[in-house]
Amino acid sequence: MEKRLGFVGIIIEDRKASAPLVNKALSEYGEGIVARVGLPYKERKCQVITLTVDMSTDMLGALTGKLGAIEGVTVKSALAKN
C-alpha cells in the first residue's frame, strides 16, 4: 500500500484510565509515526496528542479505530491527497 503524509489529533479525557491504552496502541504503529507532541490541558483536565504520520490508509484506519474504541478518547485524522 502507498503511504501518505497526514496527522492524527487525540484528546484523552481521563489520563489515568486511558493513557496506558493509548500509548500501547501508538507503540504498535510506531513505524508510521513521524512526530508526536503531547500537551496536558489542565484547565480542561484532559490531554491532547498530535501525531504527524506517514502511513497507508489501511494502517491509519486501524490505528484510529483502535484509539477510538478506548473509552474517553476522541480521535480525528486526515491524510494528504498524494
Rosetta constraint file for C-alpha pairs under 8 A:
AtomPair CA 1 CA 56 HARMONIC 5.94 0.50
AtomPair CA 2 CA 55 HARMONIC 7.63 0.50
AtomPair CA 2 CA 56 HARMONIC 5.61 0.50
AtomPair CA 3 CA 54 HARMONIC 5.88 0.50
AtomPair CA 3 CA 55 HARMONIC 4.40 0.50
AtomPair CA 3 CA 56 HARMONIC 4.23 0.50
AtomPair CA 3 CA 57 HARMONIC 7.42 0.50
AtomPair CA 4 CA 53 HARMONIC 7.93 0.50
AtomPair CA 4 CA 54 HARMONIC 5.26 0.50
AtomPair CA 4 CA 55 HARMONIC 5.46 0.50
AtomPair CA 4 CA 56 HARMONIC 6.01 0.50
AtomPair CA 4 CA 57 HARMONIC 7.73 0.50
AtomPair CA 4 CA 79 HARMONIC 6.20 0.50
AtomPair CA 4 CA 80 HARMONIC 6.17 0.50
AtomPair CA 4 CA 81 HARMONIC 7.67 0.50
AtomPair CA 4 CA 82 HARMONIC 6.32 0.50
AtomPair CA 5 CA 52 HARMONIC 7.44 0.50
AtomPair CA 5 CA 53 HARMONIC 5.75 0.50
AtomPair CA 5 CA 54 HARMONIC 4.47 0.50
AtomPair CA 5 CA 55 HARMONIC 6.75 0.50
AtomPair CA 5 CA 79 HARMONIC 5.70 0.50
AtomPair CA 5 CA 80 HARMONIC 5.59 0.50
AtomPair CA 5 CA 82 HARMONIC 7.95 0.50
AtomPair CA 6 CA 52 HARMONIC 5.89 0.50
AtomPair CA 6 CA 53 HARMONIC 5.17 0.50
AtomPair CA 6 CA 54 HARMONIC 6.29 0.50
AtomPair CA 6 CA 55 HARMONIC 7.89 0.50
AtomPair CA 6 CA 77 HARMONIC 7.38 0.50
AtomPair CA 6 CA 78 HARMONIC 5.50 0.50
AtomPair CA 6 CA 79 HARMONIC 3.99 0.50
AtomPair CA 6 CA 80 HARMONIC 5.68 0.50
AtomPair CA 7 CA 50 HARMONIC 7.12 0.50
AtomPair CA 7 CA 51 HARMONIC 5.41 0.50
AtomPair CA 7 CA 52 HARMONIC 4.53 0.50
AtomPair CA 7 CA 53 HARMONIC 5.55 0.50
AtomPair CA 7 CA 77 HARMONIC 5.59 0.50
AtomPair CA 7 CA 78 HARMONIC 5.68 0.50
AtomPair CA 7 CA 79 HARMONIC 6.59 0.50
AtomPair CA 8 CA 50 HARMONIC 5.81 0.50
AtomPair CA 8 CA 51 HARMONIC 5.02 0.50
AtomPair CA 8 CA 52 HARMONIC 6.62 0.50
AtomPair CA 8 CA 53 HARMONIC 7.38 0.50
AtomPair CA 8 CA 64 HARMONIC 7.98 0.50
AtomPair CA 8 CA 75 HARMONIC 6.97 0.50
AtomPair CA 8 CA 76 HARMONIC 5.76 0.50
AtomPair CA 8 CA 77 HARMONIC 4.28 0.50
AtomPair CA 8 CA 78 HARMONIC 6.77 0.50
AtomPair CA 9 CA 48 HARMONIC 7.42 0.50
AtomPair CA 9 CA 49 HARMONIC 6.02 0.50
AtomPair CA 9 CA 50 HARMONIC 4.76 0.50
AtomPair CA 9 CA 51 HARMONIC 6.52 0.50
AtomPair CA 9 CA 75 HARMONIC 5.60 0.50
AtomPair CA 9 CA 76 HARMONIC 5.24 0.50
AtomPair CA 9 CA 77 HARMONIC 6.17 0.50
AtomPair CA 10 CA 48 HARMONIC 5.76 0.50
AtomPair CA 10 CA 49 HARMONIC 5.02 0.50
AtomPair CA 10 CA 50 HARMONIC 6.29 0.50
AtomPair CA 10 CA 73 HARMONIC 6.92 0.50
AtomPair CA 10 CA 74 HARMONIC 5.73 0.50
AtomPair CA 10 CA 75 HARMONIC 4.56 0.50
AtomPair CA 10 CA 76 HARMONIC 6.73 0.50
AtomPair CA 11 CA 46 HARMONIC 6.93 0.50
AtomPair CA 11 CA 47 HARMONIC 5.77 0.50
AtomPair CA 11 CA 48 HARMONIC 4.70 0.50
AtomPair CA 11 CA 49 HARMONIC 6.47 0.50
AtomPair CA 11 CA 73 HARMONIC 5.69 0.50
AtomPair CA 11 CA 74 HARMONIC 5.16 0.50
AtomPair CA 11 CA 75 HARMONIC 6.52 0.50
AtomPair CA 12 CA 18 HARMONIC 6.81 0.50
AtomPair CA 12 CA 19 HARMONIC 7.11 0.50
AtomPair CA 12 CA 46 HARMONIC 5.59 0.50
AtomPair CA 12 CA 47 HARMONIC 5.04 0.50
AtomPair CA 12 CA 48 HARMONIC 6.41 0.50
AtomPair CA 12 CA 72 HARMONIC 6.02 0.50
AtomPair CA 12 CA 73 HARMONIC 4.76 0.50
AtomPair CA 12 CA 74 HARMONIC 6.72 0.50
AtomPair CA 13 CA 18 HARMONIC 7.85 0.50
AtomPair CA 13 CA 45 HARMONIC 6.95 0.50
AtomPair CA 13 CA 46 HARMONIC 4.66 0.50
AtomPair CA 13 CA 47 HARMONIC 6.66 0.50
AtomPair CA 13 CA 72 HARMONIC 5.20 0.50
AtomPair CA 13 CA 73 HARMONIC 6.34 0.50
AtomPair CA 14 CA 18 HARMONIC 5.87 0.50
AtomPair CA 14 CA 19 HARMONIC 7.59 0.50
AtomPair CA 14 CA 45 HARMONIC 7.86 0.50
AtomPair CA 14 CA 46 HARMONIC 6.50 0.50
AtomPair CA 14 CA 72 HARMONIC 6.21 0.50
AtomPair CA 15 CA 19 HARMONIC 4.95 0.50
AtomPair CA 15 CA 46 HARMONIC 6.82 0.50
AtomPair CA 15 CA 47 HARMONIC 6.81 0.50
AtomPair CA 16 CA 20 HARMONIC 7.56 0.50
AtomPair CA 17 CA 21 HARMONIC 8.00 0.50
AtomPair CA 18 CA 22 HARMONIC 6.24 0.50
AtomPair CA 18 CA 70 HARMONIC 6.82 0.50
AtomPair CA 18 CA 71 HARMONIC 6.96 0.50
AtomPair CA 18 CA 72 HARMONIC 6.80 0.50
AtomPair CA 18 CA 73 HARMONIC 7.23 0.50
AtomPair CA 19 CA 23 HARMONIC 6.02 0.50
AtomPair CA 20 CA 24 HARMONIC 6.18 0.50
AtomPair CA 21 CA 25 HARMONIC 6.31 0.50
AtomPair CA 21 CA 70 HARMONIC 7.29 0.50
AtomPair CA 22 CA 26 HARMONIC 6.18 0.50
AtomPair CA 22 CA 67 HARMONIC 6.29 0.50
AtomPair CA 22 CA 70 HARMONIC 7.62 0.50
AtomPair CA 23 CA 27 HARMONIC 6.10 0.50
AtomPair CA 24 CA 28 HARMONIC 6.44 0.50
AtomPair CA 25 CA 29 HARMONIC 6.75 0.50
AtomPair CA 25 CA 63 HARMONIC 7.03 0.50
AtomPair CA 25 CA 66 HARMONIC 6.89 0.50
AtomPair CA 25 CA 67 HARMONIC 6.85 0.50
AtomPair CA 26 CA 30 HARMONIC 5.87 0.50
AtomPair CA 26 CA 63 HARMONIC 7.58 0.50
AtomPair CA 29 CA 33 HARMONIC 6.91 0.50
AtomPair CA 29 CA 59 HARMONIC 7.96 0.50
AtomPair CA 29 CA 63 HARMONIC 6.94 0.50
AtomPair CA 32 CA 53 HARMONIC 5.63 0.50
AtomPair CA 32 CA 54 HARMONIC 5.21 0.50
AtomPair CA 32 CA 55 HARMONIC 5.27 0.50
AtomPair CA 33 CA 51 HARMONIC 6.74 0.50
AtomPair CA 33 CA 52 HARMONIC 6.13 0.50
AtomPair CA 33 CA 53 HARMONIC 4.51 0.50
AtomPair CA 33 CA 54 HARMONIC 6.37 0.50
AtomPair CA 33 CA 55 HARMONIC 7.89 0.50
AtomPair CA 34 CA 51 HARMONIC 7.39 0.50
AtomPair CA 34 CA 52 HARMONIC 5.39 0.50
AtomPair CA 34 CA 53 HARMONIC 5.24 0.50
AtomPair CA 34 CA 54 HARMONIC 6.60 0.50
AtomPair CA 35 CA 51 HARMONIC 5.63 0.50
AtomPair CA 35 CA 52 HARMONIC 5.04 0.50
AtomPair CA 35 CA 53 HARMONIC 7.07 0.50
AtomPair CA 36 CA 49 HARMONIC 6.95 0.50
AtomPair CA 36 CA 50 HARMONIC 5.82 0.50
AtomPair CA 36 CA 51 HARMONIC 4.59 0.50
AtomPair CA 36 CA 52 HARMONIC 6.54 0.50
AtomPair CA 37 CA 49 HARMONIC 5.58 0.50
AtomPair CA 37 CA 50 HARMONIC 5.24 0.50
AtomPair CA 37 CA 51 HARMONIC 6.52 0.50
AtomPair CA 38 CA 47 HARMONIC 7.08 0.50
AtomPair CA 38 CA 48 HARMONIC 5.72 0.50
AtomPair CA 38 CA 49 HARMONIC 4.26 0.50
AtomPair CA 38 CA 50 HARMONIC 6.46 0.50
AtomPair CA 39 CA 47 HARMONIC 5.78 0.50
AtomPair CA 39 CA 48 HARMONIC 5.23 0.50
AtomPair CA 39 CA 49 HARMONIC 6.33 0.50
AtomPair CA 40 CA 45 HARMONIC 7.73 0.50
AtomPair CA 40 CA 46 HARMONIC 6.25 0.50
AtomPair CA 40 CA 47 HARMONIC 4.45 0.50
AtomPair CA 40 CA 48 HARMONIC 6.30 0.50
AtomPair CA 41 CA 45 HARMONIC 5.93 0.50
AtomPair CA 41 CA 46 HARMONIC 5.37 0.50
AtomPair CA 41 CA 47 HARMONIC 5.59 0.50
AtomPair CA 41 CA 48 HARMONIC 6.99 0.50
AtomPair CA 42 CA 46 HARMONIC 6.49 0.50
AtomPair CA 55 CA 59 HARMONIC 6.12 0.50
AtomPair CA 55 CA 60 HARMONIC 6.32 0.50
AtomPair CA 56 CA 60 HARMONIC 6.17 0.50
AtomPair CA 57 CA 61 HARMONIC 5.99 0.50
AtomPair CA 57 CA 79 HARMONIC 7.80 0.50
AtomPair CA 58 CA 62 HARMONIC 6.19 0.50
AtomPair CA 59 CA 63 HARMONIC 6.19 0.50
AtomPair CA 60 CA 64 HARMONIC 6.05 0.50
AtomPair CA 61 CA 65 HARMONIC 5.81 0.50
AtomPair CA 62 CA 66 HARMONIC 6.15 0.50
AtomPair CA 63 CA 67 HARMONIC 6.23 0.50
AtomPair CA 64 CA 68 HARMONIC 5.82 0.50
AtomPair CA 64 CA 75 HARMONIC 6.57 0.50
AtomPair CA 64 CA 76 HARMONIC 7.55 0.50
AtomPair CA 64 CA 77 HARMONIC 7.60 0.50
AtomPair CA 65 CA 69 HARMONIC 6.23 0.50
AtomPair CA 66 CA 70 HARMONIC 7.04 0.50
AtomPair CA 67 CA 73 HARMONIC 6.86 0.50
AtomPair CA 67 CA 74 HARMONIC 7.81 0.50
AtomPair CA 67 CA 75 HARMONIC 6.87 0.50
AtomPair CA 68 CA 73 HARMONIC 6.04 0.50
AtomPair CA 68 CA 74 HARMONIC 6.03 0.50
AtomPair CA 68 CA 75 HARMONIC 5.90 0.50
AtomPair CA 69 CA 73 HARMONIC 7.68 0.50
